[in-house]
C-alpha cells in the first residue's frame, strides 16, 4: 500500500497540519476574547499565526523533488531551520507591534496550541492507515 | 532593576540553550530512525516524508515555546514592568 493508494501524500499531510493549527489558533483566540477581551484575542492570534505562517512557508520548501532518503532529510531539515527563523522573526514583529496591548499569557498559549497541535495530525493520518 | 535584567538574561540563555539541546537530541534520534527505515524500505520514503515533517514540528514545539517565552522576556519583560 503506497501513499498514492492511501492518499497520504506529503502535501495532504501538510494541509491537514496547517488546518489543525489554524483551528487551534482560532479556538484559543475565541477563548481569550471571552475571558480577557480583544487585546488578549489579538495576542493569541499573533502567537498562533507566527507558527502557522512559518509552517506554511516551510512546508512548501520541505517537499523534495529527489526521492532518495538523504536529500529528503536534507530538505526537511532546511525547511525546519527556516521555520524556526521565521517564527522568531514573526514573534519579534508581533511583540514589538502590539507593544502595550500585548497580553503575554494569551500570546504564549496561542503559540503553544499551534505548535503542539500539529502532532494531532499524525494520529489522524495513522487512523486512516489503521496502524 | 539591573539585577532583574541580569537574571532575566541568564534565564533567557538557559531557556534557549537547554531547549535547543533537547530538540537536537530528539531530531538526531528521529533522523537516524528515518534513514534506517528508508534503507530497509525505500518505497516508504514519500509516506515517511510527511510524518518526519510532522514529528520535526512536534519535537521542536517545546523549543519554539521556550523561544517564544524567551523573546517575550527579552523584548517585553513583565518583571521590569512590575518594578517600574
gemmi code that builds the backbone of each chain (N, CA, C; Angstrom):
import gemmi

chains = {
    "A": [
        ("UNK", (0.857, -1.198, 0.000), (0.000, 0.000, 0.000), (0.892, 1.248, 0.000)),
        ("UNK", (0.886, 1.997, -1.098), (1.743, 3.178, -1.125), (0.938, 4.450, -0.848)),
        ("UNK", (1.654, 5.607, -0.882), (0.997, 6.853, -0.491), (-0.049, 7.306, -1.505)),
        ("UNK", (0.081, 6.862, -2.782), (-0.938, 7.225, -3.788), (-2.255, 6.504, -3.483)),
        ("UNK", (-2.159, 5.239, -3.058), (-3.364, 4.463, -2.755), (-4.073, 4.984, -1.506)),
        ("UNK", (-3.299, 5.356, -0.504), (-3.906, 5.803, 0.760), (-4.266, 7.279, 0.744)),
        ("UNK", (-3.711, 8.039, -0.202), (-3.925, 9.487, -0.224), (-3.077, 10.213, 0.797)),
        ("UNK", (-2.129, 9.515, 1.391), (-1.297, 10.129, 2.436), (-0.028, 10.722, 1.833)),
        ("UNK", (-0.192, 11.623, 0.873), (0.983, 12.269, 0.308), (1.474, 13.337, 1.274)),
        ("UNK", (2.718, 13.794, 1.037), (3.278, 14.820, 1.926), (2.425, 16.083, 1.902)),
        ("UNK", (1.911, 16.445, 0.682), (1.114, 17.676, 0.555), (-0.171, 17.588, 1.383)),
        ("UNK", (-0.840, 16.396, 1.319), (-2.067, 16.208, 2.115), (-1.779, 16.332, 3.603)),
        ("UNK", (-0.657, 15.721, 4.016), (-0.301, 15.752, 5.437), (-0.049, 17.178, 5.884)),
        ("UNK", (0.699, 17.958, 5.055), (0.993, 19.347, 5.413), (-0.295, 20.163, 5.482)),
        ("UNK", (-1.221, 19.919, 4.526), (-2.502, 20.635, 4.519), (-3.285, 20.366, 5.791)),
        ("UNK", (-3.327, 19.095, 6.195), (-4.030, 18.727, 7.428), (-3.407, 19.380, 8.636)),
        ("UNK", (-2.082, 19.435, 8.646), (-1.363, 20.045, 9.765), (-1.710, 21.535, 9.875)),
        ("UNK", (-1.697, 22.233, 8.737), (-1.970, 23.674, 8.756), (-3.417, 23.949, 9.170)),
        ("UNK", (-4.345, 23.106, 8.690), (-5.758, 23.280, 9.088), (-5.916, 23.117, 10.597)),
        ("UNK", (-5.259, 22.079, 11.157), (-5.355, 21.854, 12.615), (-4.786, 23.046, 13.377)),
        ("UNK", (-3.661, 23.572, 12.901), (-3.033, 24.699, 13.596), (-3.915, 25.941, 13.546)),
        ("UNK", (-4.525, 26.181, 12.372), (-5.418, 27.342, 12.251), (-6.620, 27.207, 13.175)),
        ("UNK", (-7.196, 25.998, 13.225), (-8.351, 25.757, 14.111), (-7.970, 25.992, 15.565)),
        ("UNK", (-6.789, 25.500, 15.956), (-6.338, 25.680, 17.349), (-6.157, 27.164, 17.660)),
        ("UNK", (-5.587, 27.906, 16.704), (-5.374, 29.348, 16.911), (-6.698, 30.079, 17.081)),
        ("UNK", (-7.659, 29.749, 16.214), (-8.975, 30.402, 16.296), (-9.649, 30.062, 17.632)),
        ("UNK", (-9.545, 28.791, 18.036), (-10.171, 28.377, 19.303), (-9.572, 29.143, 20.485)),
        ("UNK", (-8.244, 29.239, 20.504), (-7.586, 29.957, 21.611), (-7.956, 31.439, 21.576)),
        ("UNK", (-8.026, 32.013, 20.353), (-8.373, 33.441, 20.236), (-9.783, 33.708, 20.752)),
        ("UNK", (-10.716, 32.811, 20.425), (-12.106, 32.989, 20.892), (-12.164, 32.886, 22.418)),
        ("UNK", (-11.472, 31.877, 22.970), (-11.469, 31.711, 24.437), (-10.829, 32.932, 25.108)),
        ("UNK", (-9.723, 33.424, 24.518), (-9.042, 34.603, 25.082), (-9.954, 35.829, 25.020)),
        ("UNK", (-10.728, 35.934, 23.916), (-11.652, 37.079, 23.778), (-12.732, 37.030, 24.857)),
        ("UNK", (-13.248, 35.828, 25.083), (-14.311, 35.671, 26.096), (-13.770, 35.986, 27.487)),
        ("UNK", (-12.556, 35.505, 27.782), (-12.011, 35.661, 29.141), (-11.480, 37.080, 29.379)),
        ("UNK", (-10.724, 37.604, 28.367), (-9.960, 38.816, 28.680), (-10.090, 39.954, 27.671)),
        ("UNK", (-10.906, 39.781, 26.641), (-11.151, 40.888, 25.732), (-10.337, 40.847, 24.448)),
        ("UNK", (-10.438, 41.948, 23.690), (-9.899, 41.986, 22.327), (-8.366, 41.942, 22.291)),
        ("UNK", (-7.717, 42.570, 23.282), (-6.251, 42.572, 23.279), (-5.678, 41.171, 23.463)),
        ("UNK", (-6.300, 40.399, 24.353), (-5.859, 39.020, 24.558), (-6.095, 38.195, 23.303)),
        ("UNK", (-7.233, 38.452, 22.656), (-7.554, 37.734, 21.429), (-6.534, 38.030, 20.337)),
        ("UNK", (-6.178, 39.320, 20.190), (-5.168, 39.724, 19.196), (-3.817, 39.085, 19.501)),
        ("UNK", (-3.454, 39.041, 20.788), (-2.178, 38.436, 21.182), (-2.156, 36.952, 20.839)),
        ("UNK", (-3.285, 36.266, 21.095), (-3.356, 34.831, 20.791), (-3.254, 34.588, 19.287)),
        ("UNK", (-3.926, 35.443, 18.512), (-3.854, 35.310, 17.047), (-2.420, 35.554, 16.567)),
        ("UNK", (-1.756, 36.570, 17.146), (-0.373, 36.869, 16.745), (0.548, 35.691, 17.046)),
        ("UNK", (0.381, 35.099, 18.241), (1.207, 33.941, 18.615), (0.948, 32.745, 17.711)),
        ("UNK", (-0.329, 32.450, 17.460), (-0.681, 31.293, 16.632), (-0.279, 31.475, 15.179)),
        ("UNK", (-0.553, 32.684, 14.637), (-0.237, 32.915, 13.221), (1.261, 32.900, 12.944)),
        ("UNK", (2.066, 33.269, 13.957), (3.528, 33.196, 13.778), (3.929, 31.774, 13.406)),
        ("UNK", (3.344, 30.809, 14.113), (3.673, 29.395, 13.864), (3.058, 28.921, 12.546)),
        ("UNK", (1.784, 29.299, 12.316), (1.081, 28.792, 11.130), (1.743, 29.302, 9.846)),
        ("UNK", (2.050, 30.606, 9.798), (2.677, 31.176, 8.597), (4.044, 30.551, 8.340)),
        ("UNK", (4.839, 30.423, 9.416), (6.170, 29.829, 9.266), (6.067, 28.376, 8.811)),
        ("UNK", (5.093, 27.634, 9.374), (4.920, 26.221, 8.980), (4.459, 26.121, 7.532)),
        ("UNK", (3.621, 27.068, 7.092), (3.139, 27.061, 5.698), (4.307, 27.260, 4.724)),
        ("UNK", (5.137, 28.266, 5.025), (6.279, 28.538, 4.137), (7.259, 27.365, 4.158)),
        ("UNK", (7.496, 26.822, 5.359), (8.433, 25.698, 5.472), (7.901, 24.454, 4.761)),
        ("UNK", (6.569, 24.240, 4.824), (6.014, 23.036, 4.178), (6.167, 23.098, 2.670)),
        ("UNK", (6.162, 24.331, 2.101), (6.387, 24.468, 0.652), (7.822, 24.078, 0.295)),
        ("UNK", (8.743, 24.354, 1.224), (10.156, 24.065, 0.943), (10.535, 22.626, 1.295)),
        ("UNK", (9.689, 21.969, 2.097), (10.081, 20.659, 2.636), (9.961, 19.535, 1.618)),
        ("UNK", (9.096, 19.734, 0.608), (8.881, 18.654, -0.358), (10.065, 18.601, -1.317)),
        ("UNK", (10.778, 17.475, -1.276), (11.964, 17.330, -2.125), (11.574, 16.693, -3.457)),
        ("UNK", (12.175, 17.189, -4.542), (11.888, 16.597, -5.862), (12.615, 15.266, -6.007)),
        ("UNK", (13.825, 15.205, -5.445), (14.567, 13.942, -5.491), (14.004, 13.004, -4.425)),
        ("UNK", (14.059, 11.722, -4.690), (13.369, 10.780, -3.813), (14.312, 9.953, -2.939)),
        ("UNK", (15.619, 10.245, -2.954), (16.490, 9.456, -2.084), (16.435, 10.009, -0.658)),
        ("UNK", (16.714, 9.132, 0.303), (16.497, 9.464, 1.716), (17.309, 10.674, 2.168)),
        ("UNK", (18.569, 10.754, 1.707), (19.435, 11.837, 2.182), (18.926, 13.202, 1.732)),
        ("UNK", (18.480, 13.323, 0.463), (18.010, 14.630, 0.002), (16.654, 14.983, 0.619)),
        ("UNK", (15.802, 13.961, 0.850), (14.531, 14.219, 1.538), (14.802, 14.772, 2.931)),
        ("UNK", (15.734, 14.115, 3.638), (16.062, 14.545, 5.003), (16.708, 15.931, 5.005)),
        ("UNK", (17.584, 16.177, 4.016), (18.252, 17.487, 3.911), (17.248, 18.603, 3.711)),
        ("UNK", (16.274, 18.378, 2.800), (15.295, 19.446, 2.542), (14.380, 19.645, 3.757)),
        ("UNK", (14.071, 18.559, 4.484), (13.268, 18.669, 5.709), (13.980, 19.540, 6.754)),
        ("UNK", (15.254, 19.240, 6.960), (15.995, 19.970, 7.997), (16.182, 21.434, 7.611)),
        ("UNK", (16.397, 21.686, 6.289), (16.497, 23.079, 5.832), (15.179, 23.817, 6.083)),
        ("UNK", (14.062, 23.137, 5.749), (12.738, 23.742, 5.959), (12.515, 24.028, 7.440)),
        ("UNK", (12.956, 23.124, 8.309), (12.765, 23.296, 9.751), (13.583, 24.490, 10.259)),
        ("UNK", (14.802, 24.609, 9.745), (15.659, 25.738, 10.130), (15.002, 27.066, 9.751)),
        ("UNK", (14.492, 27.112, 8.514), (13.830, 28.342, 8.051), (12.578, 28.611, 8.878)),
        ("UNK", (11.866, 27.527, 9.254), (10.654, 27.680, 10.071), (10.989, 28.350, 11.406)),
        ("UNK", (12.058, 27.897, 12.037), (12.423, 28.465, 13.347), (12.810, 29.944, 13.207)),
        ("UNK", (13.611, 30.252, 12.168), (13.987, 31.660, 11.957), (12.749, 32.525, 11.706)),
        ("UNK", (11.810, 32.006, 10.892), (10.599, 32.782, 10.586), (9.742, 32.976, 11.831)),
        ("UNK", (9.643, 31.929, 12.675), (8.846, 32.064, 13.912), (9.448, 33.150, 14.800)),
        ("UNK", (10.794, 33.140, 14.926), (11.449, 34.165, 15.755), (11.178, 35.557, 15.180)),
        ("UNK", (11.266, 35.681, 13.842), (11.024, 36.977, 13.194), (9.589, 37.446, 13.410)),
        ("UNK", (8.624, 36.544, 13.167), (7.210, 36.924, 13.309), (6.871, 37.262, 14.763)),
        ("UNK", (7.451, 36.499, 15.708), (7.178, 36.787, 17.122), (7.752, 38.144, 17.517)),
        ("UNK", (8.956, 38.437, 16.998), (9.570, 39.745, 17.288), (8.670, 40.866, 16.775)),
        ("UNK", (8.195, 40.694, 15.524), (7.315, 41.710, 14.933), (6.023, 41.839, 15.758)),
        ("UNK", (5.466, 40.686, 16.191), (4.219, 40.708, 16.969), (4.419, 41.408, 18.308)),
        ("UNK", (5.532, 41.073, 18.988), (5.770, 41.652, 20.318), (6.022, 43.157, 20.200)),
        ("UNK", (6.810, 43.553, 19.191), (7.080, 44.985, 19.003), (5.842, 45.728, 18.507)),
        ("UNK", (5.061, 45.056, 17.639), (3.884, 45.704, 17.050), (2.771, 45.913, 18.067)),
        ("UNK", (2.538, 44.899, 18.894), (1.431, 45.009, 19.857), (1.793, 45.898, 21.049)),
        ("UNK", (3.089, 45.885, 21.406), (3.643, 46.757, 22.457), (2.782, 46.764, 23.730)),
        ("UNK", (2.047, 47.861, 23.995), (1.289, 47.957, 25.260), (0.034, 47.093, 25.280)),
        ("UNK", (-0.433, 46.726, 24.073), (-1.670, 45.924, 24.011), (-1.395, 44.434, 24.212)),
        ("UNK", (-0.123, 44.067, 24.308), (0.249, 42.651, 24.387), (-0.227, 42.020, 25.704)),
        ("UNK", (-0.877, 40.837, 25.568), (-1.222, 40.036, 26.751), (-0.331, 38.800, 26.700)),
        ("UNK", (0.735, 38.754, 27.523), (1.762, 37.715, 27.376), (1.226, 36.286, 27.431)),
        ("UNK", (0.317, 36.032, 28.384), (-0.182, 34.655, 28.550), (-0.938, 34.196, 27.299)),
        ("UNK", (-1.740, 35.097, 26.726), (-2.516, 34.735, 25.532), (-1.580, 34.447, 24.357)),
        ("UNK", (-0.528, 35.254, 24.230), (0.448, 35.046, 23.145), (1.101, 33.672, 23.272)),
        ("UNK", (1.513, 33.330, 24.484), (2.209, 32.058, 24.695), (1.256, 30.879, 24.497)),
        ("UNK", (0.011, 31.028, 24.983), (-0.958, 29.925, 24.823), (-1.302, 29.719, 23.343)),
        ("UNK", (-1.481, 30.822, 22.604), (-1.746, 30.720, 21.162), (-0.598, 30.045, 20.439)),
        ("UNK", (0.612, 30.453, 20.791), (1.824, 29.877, 20.191), (1.933, 28.389, 20.517)),
        ("UNK", (1.724, 28.051, 21.788), (1.872, 26.658, 22.226), (0.810, 25.774, 21.577)),
        ("UNK", (-0.424, 26.278, 21.519), (-1.503, 25.468, 20.925), (-1.187, 25.161, 19.469)),
        ("UNK", (-0.768, 26.195, 18.729), (-0.475, 25.984, 17.300), (0.740, 25.084, 17.109)),
        ("UNK", (1.726, 25.202, 17.990), (2.949, 24.407, 17.842), (2.706, 22.940, 18.184)),
        ("UNK", (1.895, 22.694, 19.222), (1.709, 21.311, 19.684), (0.664, 20.573, 18.853)),
        ("UNK", (-0.339, 21.312, 18.348), (-1.481, 20.632, 17.703), (-1.069, 19.916, 16.415)),
        ("UNK", (0.059, 20.304, 15.824), (0.473, 19.634, 14.575), (0.686, 18.142, 14.817)),
        ("UNK", (0.986, 17.787, 16.069), (1.159, 16.378, 16.403), (-0.137, 15.590, 16.285)),
        ("UNK", (-1.279, 16.302, 16.451), (-2.563, 15.610, 16.347), (-2.782, 15.088, 14.937)),
        ("UNK", (-2.209, 15.766, 13.955), (-2.404, 15.354, 12.558), (-1.847, 13.962, 12.320)),
        ("UNK", (-0.725, 13.655, 12.969), (-0.093, 12.361, 12.714), (-0.954, 11.215, 13.229)),
        ("UNK", (-1.669, 11.450, 14.340), (-2.542, 10.372, 14.832), (-3.730, 10.197, 13.900)),
        ("UNK", (-4.232, 11.340, 13.325), (-5.343, 11.264, 12.377), (-4.921, 10.463, 11.147)),
        ("UNK", (-3.691, 10.754, 10.651), (-3.179, 10.053, 9.465), (-2.989, 8.566, 9.774)),
        ("UNK", (-2.521, 8.269, 10.965), (-2.297, 6.868, 11.334), (-3.608, 6.109, 11.416)),
        ("UNK", (-4.696, 6.802, 11.863), (-6.003, 6.159, 11.918), (-6.484, 5.813, 10.508)),
        ("UNK", (-6.197, 6.736, 9.537), (-6.595, 6.454, 8.152), (-5.888, 5.198, 7.634)),
        ("UNK", (-4.640, 5.026, 8.071), (-3.869, 3.866, 7.637), (-4.194, 2.623, 8.477)),
        ("UNK", (-4.917, 2.854, 9.612), (-5.248, 1.795, 10.578), (-3.981, 1.136, 11.125)),
        ("UNK", (-3.017, 1.992, 11.559), (-1.801, 1.440, 12.191), (-1.691, 1.992, 13.604)),
    ],
    "B": [
        ("UNK", (16.796, 46.862, 39.606), (16.463, 46.849, 38.170), (17.534, 46.123, 37.352)),
        ("UNK", (18.806, 46.463, 37.643), (19.915, 45.831, 36.899), (19.988, 44.332, 37.200)),
        ("UNK", (19.726, 44.003, 38.484), (19.775, 42.589, 38.872), (18.684, 41.793, 38.137)),
        ("UNK", (17.500, 42.410, 38.024), (16.394, 41.727, 37.315), (16.784, 41.485, 35.860)),
        ("UNK", (17.387, 42.522, 35.249), (17.812, 42.375, 33.847), (18.873, 41.286, 33.709)),
        ("UNK", (19.824, 41.270, 34.644), (20.908, 40.291, 34.570), (20.375, 38.868, 34.725)),
        ("UNK", (19.520, 38.659, 35.729), (18.974, 37.307, 35.937), (18.056, 36.901, 34.789)),
        ("UNK", (17.341, 37.881, 34.234), (16.484, 37.574, 33.077), (17.340, 37.109, 31.898)),
        ("UNK", (18.479, 37.777, 31.692), (19.372, 37.389, 30.588), (19.884, 35.964, 30.776)),
        ("UNK", (20.236, 35.622, 32.016), (20.693, 34.249, 32.295), (19.557, 33.254, 32.031)),
        ("UNK", (18.359, 33.616, 32.477), (17.189, 32.754, 32.257), (16.901, 32.538, 30.776)),
        ("UNK", (17.018, 33.613, 29.995), (16.785, 33.510, 28.543), (17.809, 32.551, 27.924)),
        ("UNK", (19.054, 32.703, 28.325), (20.110, 31.821, 27.801), (19.844, 30.370, 28.128)),
        ("UNK", (19.426, 30.109, 29.371), (19.138, 28.725, 29.785), (17.941, 28.161, 29.022)),
        ("UNK", (16.895, 28.991, 28.877), (15.685, 28.528, 28.175), (16.009, 28.110, 26.750)),
        ("UNK", (16.706, 28.991, 26.035), (17.002, 28.708, 24.625), (18.031, 27.584, 24.509)),
        ("UNK", (19.053, 27.619, 25.366), (20.128, 26.637, 25.278), (19.672, 25.222, 25.591)),
        ("UNK", (18.985, 25.052, 26.713), (18.543, 23.700, 27.100), (17.456, 23.203, 26.141)),
        ("UNK", (16.572, 24.116, 25.731), (15.539, 23.738, 24.753), (16.149, 23.272, 23.447)),
        ("UNK", (17.165, 23.997, 22.970), (17.816, 23.630, 21.704), (18.539, 22.296, 21.840)),
        ("UNK", (19.185, 22.069, 22.980), (19.902, 20.803, 23.184), (18.929, 19.622, 23.148)),
        ("UNK", (17.789, 19.766, 23.851), (16.791, 18.694, 23.865), (16.228, 18.434, 22.480)),
        ("UNK", (15.906, 19.526, 21.750), (15.359, 19.367, 20.399), (16.377, 18.697, 19.476)),
        ("UNK", (17.640, 19.036, 19.623), (18.682, 18.446, 18.768), (18.814, 16.946, 19.019)),
        ("UNK", (18.748, 16.552, 20.291), (18.847, 15.115, 20.612), (17.655, 14.369, 19.986)),
        ("UNK", (16.450, 14.935, 20.149), (15.252, 14.304, 19.590), (15.308, 14.206, 18.084)),
        ("UNK", (15.723, 15.295, 17.430), (15.777, 15.306, 15.961), (16.849, 14.328, 15.464)),
        ("UNK", (17.950, 14.261, 16.170), (19.008, 13.307, 15.799), (18.507, 11.876, 15.853)),
        ("UNK", (17.795, 11.536, 16.927), (17.223, 10.185, 17.061), (16.248, 9.886, 15.929)),
        ("UNK", (15.360, 10.877, 15.649), (14.344, 10.638, 14.638), (14.951, 10.506, 13.245)),
        ("UNK", (15.933, 11.346, 12.953), (16.558, 11.294, 11.624), (17.304, 9.980, 11.421)),
        ("UNK", (17.946, 9.479, 12.462), (18.643, 8.196, 12.316), (17.631, 7.072, 12.084)),
        ("UNK", (16.472, 7.156, 12.764), (15.430, 6.140, 12.548), (14.861, 6.235, 11.138)),
        ("UNK", (14.706, 7.484, 10.649), (14.193, 7.680, 9.278), (15.143, 7.069, 8.257)),
        ("UNK", (16.445, 7.316, 8.428), (17.433, 6.767, 7.487), (17.445, 5.239, 7.559)),
        ("UNK", (17.295, 4.731, 8.772), (17.235, 3.283, 8.983), (16.043, 2.687, 8.229)),
        ("UNK", (14.858, 3.321, 8.430), (13.641, 2.843, 7.770), (13.727, 2.971, 6.263)),
        ("UNK", (14.305, 4.089, 5.794), (14.417, 4.316, 4.351), (15.364, 3.308, 3.707)),
        ("UNK", (16.405, 2.910, 4.440), (17.344, 1.920, 3.899), (16.682, 0.540, 3.809)),
        ("UNK", (15.798, 0.238, 4.775), (15.123, -1.070, 4.759), (14.005, -1.108, 3.725)),
        ("UNK", (13.201, -0.026, 3.655), (12.067, 0.001, 2.727), (12.060, 1.331, 1.959)),
        ("UNK", (12.827, 1.431, 0.885), (12.912, 2.706, 0.151), (11.569, 3.156, -0.425)),
        ("UNK", (10.637, 2.216, -0.664), (9.338, 2.599, -1.240), (8.472, 3.374, -0.245)),
        ("UNK", (8.847, 3.344, 1.032), (8.081, 4.077, 2.048), (8.535, 5.536, 2.207)),
        ("UNK", (9.585, 5.946, 1.499), (10.153, 7.296, 1.710), (9.117, 8.410, 1.510)),
        ("UNK", (8.308, 8.417, 0.414), (7.352, 9.532, 0.253), (6.348, 9.622, 1.397)),
        ("UNK", (5.921, 8.463, 1.913), (4.949, 8.490, 3.009), (5.604, 8.932, 4.315)),
        ("UNK", (6.840, 8.468, 4.511), (7.555, 8.854, 5.738), (7.894, 10.344, 5.748)),
        ("UNK", (8.039, 10.929, 4.542), (8.421, 12.342, 4.425), (7.467, 13.246, 5.214)),
        ("UNK", (6.157, 13.048, 4.998), (5.173, 13.867, 5.703), (5.224, 13.652, 7.199)),
        ("UNK", (5.376, 12.382, 7.594), (5.405, 12.082, 9.034), (6.647, 12.654, 9.690)),
        ("UNK", (7.766, 12.599, 8.958), (9.006, 13.168, 9.515), (8.829, 14.665, 9.761)),
        ("UNK", (8.174, 15.346, 8.796), (7.991, 16.797, 8.960), (7.076, 17.097, 10.144)),
        ("UNK", (6.010, 16.307, 10.297), (5.104, 16.498, 11.443), (5.840, 16.282, 12.760)),
        ("UNK", (6.640, 15.208, 12.789), (7.352, 14.907, 14.038), (8.440, 15.938, 14.321)),
        ("UNK", (9.049, 16.470, 13.240), (10.021, 17.562, 13.445), (9.339, 18.727, 14.152)),
        ("UNK", (8.121, 19.051, 13.679), (7.362, 20.138, 14.306), (7.024, 19.837, 15.747)),
        ("UNK", (6.670, 18.569, 15.997), (6.287, 18.175, 17.362), (7.494, 18.224, 18.302)),
        ("UNK", (8.638, 17.729, 17.814), (9.849, 17.744, 18.653), (10.287, 19.182, 18.905)),
        ("UNK", (10.128, 20.005, 17.865), (10.550, 21.404, 18.000), (9.572, 22.252, 18.799)),
        ("UNK", (8.367, 21.718, 19.049), (7.342, 22.547, 19.691), (7.812, 23.099, 21.031)),
        ("UNK", (8.439, 22.232, 21.838), (8.870, 22.698, 23.162), (9.949, 23.779, 23.021)),
        ("UNK", (10.834, 23.591, 22.023), (11.874, 24.599, 21.790), (11.258, 25.921, 21.318)),
        ("UNK", (10.261, 25.811, 20.424), (9.618, 27.027, 19.897), (8.898, 27.784, 21.017)),
        ("UNK", (8.227, 27.019, 21.894), (7.543, 27.660, 23.032), (8.573, 28.346, 23.928)),
        ("UNK", (9.704, 27.669, 24.172), (10.763, 28.271, 25.001), (11.305, 29.532, 24.350)),
        ("UNK", (11.465, 29.505, 23.023), (11.947, 30.695, 22.313), (10.928, 31.827, 22.424)),
        ("UNK", (9.630, 31.468, 22.312), (8.579, 32.480, 22.447), (8.616, 33.154, 23.808)),
        ("UNK", (8.735, 32.346, 24.859), (8.801, 32.904, 26.220), (10.072, 33.743, 26.375)),
        ("UNK", (11.172, 33.243, 25.813), (12.440, 33.986, 25.910), (12.347, 35.333, 25.193)),
        ("UNK", (11.721, 35.332, 23.998), (11.562, 36.603, 23.263), (10.703, 37.580, 24.047)),
        ("UNK", (9.664, 37.029, 24.694), (8.788, 37.885, 25.500), (9.586, 38.549, 26.622)),
        ("UNK", (10.428, 37.746, 27.288), (11.224, 38.302, 28.389), (12.310, 39.245, 27.869)),
        ("UNK", (12.782, 39.010, 26.638), (13.835, 39.864, 26.090), (13.301, 41.224, 25.659)),
        ("UNK", (12.114, 41.244, 25.045), (11.632, 42.497, 24.446), (10.463, 43.142, 25.178)),
        ("UNK", (9.762, 42.395, 26.023), (8.644, 42.999, 26.762), (8.606, 42.379, 28.151)),
        ("UNK", (9.689, 42.546, 28.884), (9.839, 41.865, 30.172), (8.771, 42.306, 31.180)),
        ("UNK", (7.849, 41.412, 31.554), (6.801, 41.805, 32.514), (7.347, 42.057, 33.916)),
        ("UNK", (8.512, 41.485, 34.249), (9.098, 41.684, 35.579), (9.560, 43.126, 35.753)),
        ("UNK", (10.092, 43.713, 34.661), (10.531, 45.112, 34.738), (9.333, 46.047, 34.873)),
        ("UNK", (8.242, 45.677, 34.206), (7.014, 46.473, 34.300), (6.498, 46.512, 35.724)),
        ("UNK", (6.590, 45.374, 36.415), (6.126, 45.308, 37.808), (6.992, 46.200, 38.700)),
        ("UNK", (8.310, 46.226, 38.403), (9.215, 47.073, 39.198), (8.936, 48.562, 38.965)),
        ("UNK", (8.730, 48.903, 37.675), (8.516, 50.318, 37.329), (7.214, 50.815, 37.937)),
    ],
}
model = gemmi.Model(1)
for chain_id, residues in chains.items():
    chain = gemmi.Chain(chain_id)
    for i, (resn, *xyz) in enumerate(residues, 1):
        res = gemmi.Residue()
        res.name, res.seqid = resn, gemmi.SeqId(i, " ")
        for name, pos in zip(("N", "CA", "C"), xyz):
            atom = gemmi.Atom()
            atom.name, atom.element = name, gemmi.Element(name[0])
            atom.pos, atom.b_iso = gemmi.Position(*pos), 0.0
            res.add_atom(atom)
        chain.add_residue(res)
    model.add_chain(chain)
structure = gemmi.Structure()
structure.add_model(model)
structure.setup_entities()
